[in-house]
Every structure is written in structure tokens, then in C-alpha cells.
Amino acid sequence: MRICSVVGARPQFVKAFPVSRRLRANHEEVLIHTGQHYDESLSGVFFEELDIPEPEYNLGVGSADHAPQTAEMMRLIDEVIEAESPDAVLVYGDTNSTLAAALVAAKREPILAHVEAGLRSGKWSMPEEVNRVLTDHCSDLLLTPGENAAENLRDGGIRGDVVVTGDVMYDAVLAVRDRVLDGDAPLPVPGLRPDAYALATVHRASNTDDPDRLAGILDGLTGVDIPVVLPLHPRTENALREHGLYDRAAAKVRLVDPVGYVEFLQLLANASKVATDSGGVQKEAFYLDTPCVTLRDETEWVETVEAGWNVLVGSDPDRISRALFDRSELPPKPELYGGGNAADLTVSAIETRLADAPDD
């Protein structure tokens, strides 16, 4: 079978790497990089670290507002689908790249397969929520990380086939775990000691574009008695400067440049806790046994909260500080998102769907 896989942002590179490896063992994959993340630290380094094949197409769309960015992606992806005539288009997650490819595939011959289907935060004002819901409704094959997401789809009137595969990001973590947990390897940020610092990531527009929320998060992060390390996403750095908060952050938080995938997981695995607004980091923390403090009022990864390994604190500084201070014993960790074979199950599901596909 011939598959066009579409990626464009850091989490998608991580999700695609185990699936691409499995696909290319027996099938033909055409990798399309939209260029949504165009910075080397957010894109190129992941291809190098994870040994992801160079994309056959790099569309170079770059940053823009939602409408023009999505429209340009659609135009260029449509040209590639026309030229390559794939059997399926494979998309990941909930970015504008995901939605653009889904809308193109929905009006063409290939089936559309969505990895990480069925996730819901319940917050329609989040661009990611809009993208994931619309993509699910376009999809012929919906590949979910767990039963909760599958139930969301069954309750939501989705027309496509639903298959629970587990989380491909768990496959990715397992693939690099030996490097991440190498006790002889120095931490990528000098001067840190294991379990003696907190890690933070802040990048969602709902946090960075609102100066009050961003200030509240900063106050919460600086209200703890251990160093806090914050790799700066370009959006976050721009927002700190625009809102006049950069000097305040730099005085209290250790601001560092973005790091690669393996280096980030090293920082995450050795942190006492992580404070984040990233969906992917919530799961990576769970897989690496690091308690998570989520800087949002909701999450699509509700199972991690129910399991007691993740707490939602929003942007309230007191709640953030208390959660980072909390040293309560954690409950036993359940297996939430499969056993690390999601890539195999993903490819098998696509094979089965294509073998059984009627003339849609």
C-alpha cells in the first residue's frame, strides 16, 4: 500500500517516527512536512535525533494566522495527493496541518486515517479542539489511544471505523528510553541535579496570548523553593517580551533554548515535577514516572488525572505553587494507553481497512 503521511509540528514528528518505521518495512510511505514548525529547534533536530526519513515533500508553509495557514496547506497538500495517488492519507493529532490534510483527503479518493482520534477537552474555543473534531468527522479510520477516546467517537455520531491502538507516543518513549535513562549521561542543562528541579513548558495560545494568565503562571512557577527550568518556545518568548514579562521571568526562572526530543525527555525523567500546558508532555511525564501539573483548566488526557498522576491548576499561582510543592505519595500507576505496540496496530488497522474498503 502507498501512504501519504502528513506532519508539521513537534508532537507529530514524535508520533510519526514509530509508525513510519513500521510502514516502511513493508509498504511505501510518502512523508509530507507542511513546515508549520519551521524553526530548526522545533523541527529539524527531531528528524535527526529520531532517524525519521527526510520528507519527500517539505511545503515550507511557516507561521501564519489560522485561515491563511490552513488554506495554503490545503492548496499544497492537494497538489501532492494529486501527484502521488496514495491509497491512504495518514494524519496525527490536532494541528492545522492535521485539519488541512483531512479536508483535502475527504474530497479525494484515498481513505483518511486519523491517529489520536477521539480526544476531547470539551473546550470549543481551543483551536486544537476544533481541528480534532472536524478531522474525526472527515476520517474513514479513527485510531484511538484508549477506550475513553473510542467512546467519545461512538457517542459523537462518527461515520468511520474506530480502532483502539494505544498511544504511538508511548512507542516513541520506549524506543529512546535507554538513552533517556542513562545514568552516566549528563543532564542537558548544566548545574542541575536529579529530583532537585522542576521542569516547565508553556506554549498554548490561551496562556501566552493572555498577559494575566501568563503572569499568573510565572508567579506560580517562581513560588517554589527549587530551580524551575523553562525551555522557551518561540511563541512564549515573544509573548513574554510583548507583555513586558521577560525580565521578570528571567530573574526567577531558568530560561533555556528549546532542546531536542531525547534531551527534553532526560530533563523530564529527572525532574521532581513538570508544569506544562502540553498534551504530549502530560503523557510523556506519565510514561517516565514524573508527576505532572497541568497549566490548563481542562485536558483531553483525562485518564492521567483520574489515575492521580496529573493535576489541573489553570493559571492560578497559588494552585500552581501548591501542586509543585506537594510531595504526597502517588498511587500505583495503571496501564492507560496500550503496551507499546501502537505503531504495529496502527499499520495493521490501515492494512485491514484498505483490504476491506468498498468503492467509497
Backbone hydrogen bonds, N-H to C=O, Kabsch-Sander energy under -0.5 kcal/mol:
donor,donor_aa,acceptor,acceptor_aa,energy
3,I,1,M,-0.5
3,I,28,E,-2.8
4,C,88,A,-2.5
5,S,3,I,-0.7
5,S,30,V,-2.1
6,V,90,L,-2.5
7,V,32,I,-2.7
12,Q,9,A,-1.3
13,F,9,A,-1.5
13,F,10,R,-0.5
14,V,10,R,-1.7
15,K,11,P,-2.3
16,A,12,Q,-2.5
17,F,13,F,-1.4
19,V,15,K,-0.8
20,S,16,A,-3.5
21,R,17,F,-1.7
22,R,18,P,-1.7
23,L,19,V,-3.1
24,R,20,S,-2.7
25,A,21,R,-0.5
25,A,22,R,-0.6
26,N,22,R,-0.5
26,N,23,L,-1.4
27,H,23,L,-2.4
28,E,1,M,-2.5
29,E,27,H,-0.5
30,V,3,I,-3.3
31,L,29,E,-0.6
32,I,5,S,-3.3
32,I,30,V,-0.5
33,H,31,L,-0.5
33,H,57,Y,-3.1
34,T,7,V,-2.7
34,T,32,I,-0.6
37,H,8,G,-2.6
38,Y,36,Q,-0.7
42,L,39,D,-1.1
43,S,39,D,-1.0
43,S,40,E,-0.5
45,V,40,E,-2.2
46,F,43,S,-1.1
47,F,43,S,-1.2
48,E,44,G,-1.8
49,E,45,V,-2.7
50,L,46,F,-2.2
51,D,48,E,-0.7
52,I,47,F,-1.5
56,E,31,L,-1.1
57,Y,31,L,-1.9
59,L,33,H,-2.9
59,L,57,Y,-0.5
60,G,33,H,-0.5
61,V,34,T,-2.9
62,G,35,G,-0.8
69,Q,65,D,-2.4
70,T,66,H,-2.7
71,A,67,A,-2.6
72,E,68,P,-2.3
73,M,69,Q,-2.3
74,M,70,T,-2.6
75,R,71,A,-2.3
76,L,72,E,-2.2
77,I,73,M,-3.2
78,D,74,M,-2.4
79,E,75,R,-1.3
80,V,76,L,-1.7
81,I,77,I,-2.7
82,E,78,D,-2.2
83,A,79,E,-1.9
84,E,80,V,-2.8
85,S,81,I,-2.1
87,D,2,R,-2.8
88,A,2,R,-1.4
89,V,111,I,-2.9
90,L,4,C,-2.9
91,V,89,V,-0.5
91,V,113,A,-2.6
92,Y,6,V,-0.5
93,G,115,V,-2.2
95,T,92,Y,-0.6
99,L,95,T,-2.0
100,A,96,N,-2.7
101,A,97,S,-2.1
102,A,98,T,-2.2
103,L,99,L,-2.6
104,V,100,A,-1.7
105,A,101,A,-2.8
106,A,102,A,-2.3
107,K,103,L,-0.6
107,K,104,V,-1.1
108,R,105,A,-1.8
111,I,87,D,-2.0
113,A,89,V,-2.9
113,A,111,I,-0.5
114,H,141,L,-2.7
115,V,91,V,-3.0
115,V,113,A,-0.6
116,E,143,L,-1.9
117,A,114,H,-0.7
117,A,143,L,-2.1
119,L,116,E,-0.7
124,W,122,G,-0.7
126,M,123,K,-1.7
129,E,126,M,-0.6
130,V,126,M,-1.7
131,N,127,P,-2.4
132,R,128,E,-2.6
133,V,129,E,-2.2
134,L,130,V,-2.3
135,T,131,N,-2.3
136,D,132,R,-2.2
137,H,133,V,-1.8
138,C,134,L,-1.3
139,S,135,T,-1.2
140,D,112,L,-2.1
141,L,112,L,-2.1
142,L,161,D,-3.6
143,L,114,H,-2.7
143,L,141,L,-0.6
144,T,142,L,-0.7
144,T,163,V,-2.4
150,A,146,G,-1.6
151,E,147,E,-2.6
152,N,148,N,-1.9
153,L,149,A,-1.7
154,R,150,A,-2.2
155,D,151,E,-2.3
156,G,152,N,-0.7
156,G,153,L,-0.6
157,G,154,R,-0.6
158,I,153,L,-1.4
161,D,140,D,-2.7
163,V,142,L,-2.8
165,T,144,T,-2.5
165,T,163,V,-0.7
166,G,144,T,-1.6
167,D,337,Y,-2.5
168,V,166,G,-0.6
170,Y,167,D,-1.1
171,D,167,D,-1.0
172,A,168,V,-1.9
173,V,169,M,-2.3
174,L,170,Y,-2.5
175,A,171,D,-1.9
176,V,172,A,-1.0
176,V,173,V,-0.7
177,R,173,V,-0.8
179,R,176,V,-0.6
180,V,176,V,-2.2
181,L,177,R,-2.8
182,D,179,R,-0.8
183,G,181,L,-0.7
185,A,182,D,-1.4
192,L,189,V,-1.1
195,D,270,N,-3.7
196,A,193,R,-2.0
198,A,227,P,-2.7
199,L,273,K,-2.3
200,A,229,V,-2.5
201,T,275,A,-2.2
207,N,204,R,-1.6
208,T,204,R,-2.8
209,D,205,A,-2.6
214,L,210,D,-2.7
215,A,211,P,-2.3
216,G,212,D,-2.3
217,I,213,R,-2.3
218,L,214,L,-2.3
219,D,215,A,-2.5
220,G,216,G,-2.1
221,L,217,I,-2.5
222,T,218,L,-2.0
223,G,220,G,-0.8
224,V,221,L,-0.6
229,V,198,A,-2.7
230,L,254,R,-2.7
232,L,256,V,-3.0
233,H,231,P,-0.7
236,T,233,H,-0.5
237,E,233,H,-2.4
238,N,234,P,-2.4
239,A,235,R,-2.1
240,L,236,T,-2.8
241,R,237,E,-2.1
242,E,238,N,-2.7
243,H,239,A,-2.7
244,G,241,R,-1.1
245,L,240,L,-3.1
246,Y,240,L,-1.3
249,A,245,L,-2.3
250,A,246,Y,-3.0
251,A,247,D,-1.6
252,K,248,R,-0.7
252,K,249,A,-1.0
253,V,249,A,-3.2
254,R,228,V,-2.9
255,L,253,V,-1.2
256,V,230,L,-1.9
264,F,260,G,-2.5
265,L,261,Y,-2.4
266,Q,262,V,-2.0
267,L,263,E,-2.2
268,L,264,F,-2.5
269,A,265,L,-2.9
270,N,266,Q,-1.5
271,A,267,L,-0.6
271,A,268,L,-0.8
272,S,197,Y,-2.8
273,K,197,Y,-0.6
274,V,291,P,-2.0
275,A,199,L,-2.7
276,T,293,V,-2.3
277,D,201,T,-0.8
282,Q,278,S,-1.3
283,K,279,G,-1.3
284,E,280,G,-2.6
285,A,281,V,-2.7
286,F,282,Q,-1.5
287,Y,283,K,-2.6
288,L,284,E,-1.6
289,D,286,F,-1.2
290,T,285,A,-2.8
292,C,309,W,-2.1
293,V,274,V,-3.1
294,T,292,C,-0.5
294,T,311,V,-3.0
295,L,276,T,-2.9
295,L,293,V,-0.6
296,R,294,T,-1.6
302,V,300,E,-0.9
304,T,301,W,-1.3
305,V,301,W,-0.7
306,E,302,V,-2.5
307,A,303,E,-1.9
308,G,305,V,-1.5
309,W,304,T,-1.8
310,N,304,T,-0.8
311,V,292,C,-1.6
313,V,294,T,-2.6
314,G,294,T,-0.9
314,G,296,R,-1.9
316,D,313,V,-1.3
320,I,316,D,-2.4
321,S,317,P,-2.6
322,R,318,D,-2.7
323,A,319,R,-2.2
324,L,320,I,-2.2
325,F,321,S,-2.2
326,D,322,R,-1.8
336,L,334,P,-0.8
345,L,341,N,-2.0
346,T,342,A,-2.5
347,V,343,A,-2.4
348,S,344,D,-2.4
349,A,345,L,-2.2
350,I,346,T,-1.9
351,E,347,V,-2.5
352,T,348,S,-2.6
353,R,349,A,-2.5
354,L,350,I,-2.5
355,A,351,E,-2.2
356,D,352,T,-2.0
357,A,353,R,-0.6
360,D,358,P,-1.6
